[in-house]
Amino acid sequence: QGHLVESGGASVRAGGSLRLSCVSSGYTYLAFCMGWFRQRPGKERERVATIGSEGNTNYADAVKGRFTISHDNAKRTLYLQMDSLKPEDTAMYYCAADSEAGCDYNDDGSLFNEMNFWGQGTQVTVSS
């Protein structure tokens, strides 16, 4: 059974930076799609960034140019470097994985993959 554990969430001032980490275990893969999702207060969960086993990345418009997703295969760790943080980035951030296929996207840019593993989340709070 796959297991994802996030860390790195904290309270920071606007303009600051954080790096989230997500360690995966308990499953094997030939291809994968991993990503960061967030749920802001009063909002539905949304995709922030995704990365496929080929190294291809995709970002939500709200974070392009500020956030960077990466994956260390040897450490089985997913990262999200968040720079120039804004109060509207305040959310619970979740790591997720599809261990069966690389990332694929619908014509409207939304993620096609069904993520089969989810972490418990790490809280990011950005104050103005």
N, C-alpha and C positions, 0 to 999 in steps of 0.2 A: 504494500500500500504506500503510495507516494506521500511525501511529507515535505512541506515548505515552511520555513521559519524566517520571518522578516525581522530586521532590526534597523536602528538608525534614526527612528523618528524622534523628534524633539520640538521644543518651542524656540523659535528664532524671530529676529526682527526682520522686517521687510528689507529686501536687498541682500540678505544673507544667503548662505549655502548650506546644504545638507547632502549626505550621501546615504541612501538606503541600500541595504543588503538583503539578499534572500538566499538561504542555503537550501538546496534540494537533496533529498535522499529517498531510498526505498523503491526506486524504479529505474529501469534501463530504457534507453531510447536509441533509435537509429536516426531519427529526425525529431526536432521539437520546435515548438513555438512557445516563448515565454514572454510575460508582460507584466507591467504595473498598471493597476487600475486604482481608482480612488472614489470615495463616496463623500461628498461635501455635505454639510448640514442641510437637511431639507431637500437634498437632490438625489437623483438616481445614480447608481454606480456608473462610472464612465471609464473608458480606456484612456490611459495616459501615454503609454509607449509600449511597443512590442519589438521583439527580436527573434529571428528564426535561426535555425542551426547553421544556415549558410552565412549568417552574419548580417543579413538584411534587416534594417530597422525602419520603424514607422512611428510617427509622433502625432498626437492630437494637435490641432492648430494652436490651442491655448498655451502649449508648452514648447513649441518649436523655437529653437535658438536659445532656450534657457535650460532645458533638461537633456541629459544624455544617458541612454540605456546601453549597457554592455553586459557580456557574459563571459566568465572565466570557466572554460570547460573542465580544466584540471581540478578546480576547486568546487565545481558544481555550484557556483554562486552567481546570482544575477544582481546587478547594481543599477541604481538610478542616481546619477549625479544631478542635483537640483541647484541651479544658480539663479541669481536675481529673483529670489522668491517674493511672491506677492501675497497679501492677505487672502486673496481668493484661491490660493493654493492650499489653504487650510482644509484638511480632510483626513480620513482614515485611508491609508495606502495599503493595497493588497497586492501580493505577488501571486501569479497564476501560471500554470503550465499545461500545454497540450503535449503529451509525451509520444504522440503517434504520428505527428505530421509537422512540417514546417508551416510558417505563417502564410495565410492566404487571405485575400481581401475581396469584399464584394465591390460591385461597380461604384457604389456610393462612398467607398473608402472604409466602411465598417469592417470589423474583423469577422472572417467567415468561421474560424476555428471555434470549436467547443472546448473550453478549458476543463480538463478533468481533475486537476488538483488546484487547491487554493490554500493560501496561508491564512493566519488569524488576523493579520493586519498590524500596522504600526502607525501611530498618530503623529501627524505633522501639524503644528500650529504656527502660523505666521502673524505676528502683530505689527500694526502700523506705527 
